[in-house]
Amino acid sequence: MTGDKPDPAGSTGQETAGQETAGQSGKRRRLSPEDRERMIVSGAIRYFAERGFDGETRALANSIGVSQALIFHYFPTKEALIDRVYQDVFLSRWKDSWVEMICDRSRSLRSRLKEFYRDYYATGDRPEWIRITLYSALRDIDINSRYHARVRERIIKQIAVEVREELGVETGQGAISDYEEHLVYCLHSSVIYQLIRKHIYRMETPEDMTPVIDANVDLFMNSIPLVLQRFVGGEASS
């Protein structure tokens, strides 16, 4: 749909920003511009989550039940609509408290990571979140790169810093290495994979994922002293 333009033939000339819709009683009610925009965004989220980003705006409009002209009334380009989807699906669910949680050195890192990944999993436990993530990665849509740049800087690297602190590794060892990041990604991806199993493969998963998440954190914390000391100068205490 990149570069799609409004199709005059796709509009009846009667559909406007205040278009009416049928209510539960069967009577027609007039939607406010805000409600109409919200309906388009919600429909776009469902469409992108199920079909990806390859279709044309005509197909998206048909799936929502509006004209292309109405979509372009609110979003001049497909990119503008995708950006709004990014805001709704990803940024609106991001919690600044996650960074505070990870950095709270009054508690053990093991305890912090368990609390964080339980909440991170619960926040992302929606089909549109993981499906749009994967579709955007496959099509090089910048939703993927923008979100994962945020995850890398605010989550992955910070956990690596906290691992050094927990193990008594001197911070003077230099910047966090690629290898240290990869070790943290091993933990992070183990949680993300549970969302892939549930919402991509549609496999049965436990209703309560706490034991699985806690076990992944335990595996990480139990093994990290040994593997880290090989790649960071100085001995990491076990």
C-alpha positions in Angstrom: 0.0 0.0 0.0 3.0 2.3 0.1 2.4 5.3 -2.0 -1.4 4.6 -2.3 -3.5 7.6 -3.3 -7.2 8.3 -2.6 -9.4 6.6 -5.2 -12.3 9.0 -6.1 -14.2 6.0 -7.4 -14.0 4.4 -4.0 -16.1 7.2 -2.4 -19.8 7.6 -2.8 -19.5 11.3 -2.2 -21.8 10.8 0.8 -19.3 9.3 3.3 -17.9 12.0 5.5 -16.0 12.4 8.7 -19.3 12.4 10.5 -20.6 9.2 8.8 -23.4 7.5 10.5 -23.3 3.9 11.7 -25.9 1.4 12.9 -26.2 1.1 16.6 -27.3 -2.0 18.6 -30.9 -0.8 18.4 -30.8 -0.7 14.6 -31.0 3.1 14.5 -28.4 5.1 12.8 -26.1 7.2 15.0 -23.7 9.8 13.9 -20.0 9.1 14.8 -17.9 12.0 16.0 -14.6 12.6 14.1 -12.7 11.1 17.1 -14.8 7.9 17.0 -14.5 7.6 13.3 -10.7 8.0 13.5 -10.6 5.4 16.3 -12.6 3.0 14.2 -10.2 3.3 11.3 -7.1 2.8 13.5 -8.7 -0.2 15.2 -9.6 -1.7 11.8 -6.1 -1.1 10.5 -4.6 -2.8 13.6 -6.7 -5.9 13.0 -6.0 -5.8 9.2 -2.2 -5.5 9.6 -2.1 -8.1 12.3 -3.9 -10.7 10.1 -2.6 -9.8 6.6 0.6 -7.8 7.0 1.5 -4.6 5.2 1.4 -5.8 1.6 -2.2 -5.0 0.7 -3.6 -1.8 -0.9 -5.7 0.7 1.0 -8.7 -0.4 -1.0 -8.5 -3.8 0.7 -8.0 -2.2 4.0 -11.0 0.1 3.5 -13.2 -2.8 2.5 -12.2 -4.7 5.6 -13.2 -1.8 7.8 -16.3 -1.0 5.8 -15.4 2.5 4.7 -14.1 4.2 1.6 -10.4 4.9 0.8 -11.3 8.6 0.7 -12.4 8.4 4.4 -9.1 6.8 5.4 -7.1 9.5 3.6 -9.3 12.1 5.2 -7.7 11.2 8.5 -4.3 9.8 7.3 -2.9 11.5 4.2 -0.5 8.5 3.6 -0.2 4.9 4.5 2.9 5.8 6.4 0.9 8.2 8.6 -1.6 5.4 9.4 1.3 3.0 10.2 2.8 5.5 12.5 -0.5 5.8 14.4 -0.7 2.0 14.6 2.8 2.1 16.1 1.7 4.7 18.7 -1.3 2.6 19.7 0.1 -0.9 19.6 3.6 -0.3 21.0 4.2 3.1 22.5 0.9 3.4 24.4 1.8 0.1 26.2 5.4 1.0 27.0 6.0 1.5 30.7 8.7 3.8 31.9 8.4 2.0 35.2 10.1 -1.0 33.6 13.5 0.8 33.5 13.0 1.9 37.1 12.2 -1.7 38.1 15.3 -3.1 36.4 17.6 -0.5 38.0 16.3 -0.9 41.6 19.4 -2.2 43.3 17.7 -2.6 46.6 16.6 -6.0 45.3 18.4 -8.9 43.7 18.6 -8.8 40.0 17.0 -12.2 39.8 13.9 -10.8 41.6 13.8 -7.7 39.4 14.1 -9.7 36.2 11.3 -12.0 37.2 9.0 -9.1 38.0 9.9 -7.3 34.8 9.4 -10.2 32.4 6.2 -11.2 34.0 4.8 -7.7 33.3 6.5 -7.5 29.9 4.9 -10.7 28.8 1.5 -9.7 30.2 1.7 -6.4 28.3 2.6 -8.0 25.0 0.1 -10.9 25.4 -2.1 -9.7 22.5 -2.1 -11.2 19.0 -1.7 -7.8 17.3 1.4 -7.0 19.3 3.6 -10.0 18.2 2.0 -10.4 14.8 2.6 -6.8 13.8 6.1 -7.0 15.2 6.9 -10.0 12.9 5.1 -8.7 9.8 6.9 -5.3 10.1 10.3 -7.1 10.4 9.6 -9.2 7.3 8.7 -6.1 5.2 11.3 -3.7 6.7 8.6 -1.5 8.1 10.2 0.9 10.5 7.8 -0.1 13.3 10.1 -3.0 14.0 13.4 -1.0 13.9 12.0 1.9 16.0 10.6 -0.3 18.7 13.6 -2.6 19.0 15.9 0.4 19.1 14.0 1.4 22.2 14.1 -2.1 23.7 17.8 -2.3 23.1 18.7 1.0 24.6 16.3 1.0 27.6 16.0 -2.7 28.4 18.7 -4.9 26.9 21.7 -2.7 27.6 20.4 -1.8 31.1 20.0 -5.4 32.1 23.6 -6.0 30.9 24.8 -3.1 33.1 22.9 -4.6 36.1 24.4 -8.0 35.4 27.9 -6.5 35.7 26.9 -4.8 39.0 25.3 -7.9 40.4 28.4 -10.0 39.7 30.8 -7.4 40.9 32.4 -6.7 37.5 34.1 -3.3 37.4 32.2 -0.8 35.3 35.5 0.5 34.1 35.8 -2.5 31.9 34.3 -0.4 29.1 31.1 -0.2 27.1 28.7 -3.1 27.1 30.0 -5.5 24.5 28.0 -7.1 21.7 28.4 -10.5 23.4 26.9 -9.2 26.7 24.0 -7.9 24.7 23.5 -11.2 23.0 23.5 -13.0 26.4 20.7 -10.7 27.5 18.8 -11.2 24.2 18.9 -15.0 24.9 16.8 -14.3 28.0 14.6 -11.7 26.3 13.9 -14.0 23.3 12.9 -16.9 25.5 10.0 -14.8 26.8 9.1 -13.4 23.3 9.0 -17.0 22.0 6.2 -17.9 24.3 4.1 -15.1 22.6 5.1 -16.5 19.2 3.9 -20.0 20.3 0.6 -18.6 21.5 -0.3 -16.0 18.8 1.6 -17.2 15.7 1.7 -21.0 16.0 -1.5 -20.9 17.9 -0.3 -23.6 20.3 -1.7 -24.1 23.7 0.2 -22.3 26.5 -0.2 -22.4 30.2 -2.8 -19.9 31.5 -0.3 -18.8 34.1 3.1 -18.2 32.5 4.8 -17.2 35.7 6.6 -20.5 36.4 7.9 -20.6 32.8 9.1 -17.0 32.9 10.7 -17.5 36.3 12.5 -20.7 35.1 13.9 -18.8 32.2 15.2 -16.1 34.5 16.7 -18.7 36.8 18.5 -20.4 33.9 19.9 -17.0 32.9 21.1 -16.0 36.4 22.5 -19.4 37.2 24.6 -19.5 34.0 25.6 -15.9 33.5 28.6 -15.8 36.0 30.4 -18.6 34.1 29.8 -17.3 30.6 30.3 -13.7 31.3 33.7 -14.0 32.9 35.1 -15.4 29.7 34.4 -12.2 27.8 34.8 -9.4 30.3 38.1 -8.5 31.8 38.4 -9.5 35.4 36.8 -12.4 37.2 33.1 -12.3 37.7 32.2 -13.7 41.1 30.1 -16.8 41.0 
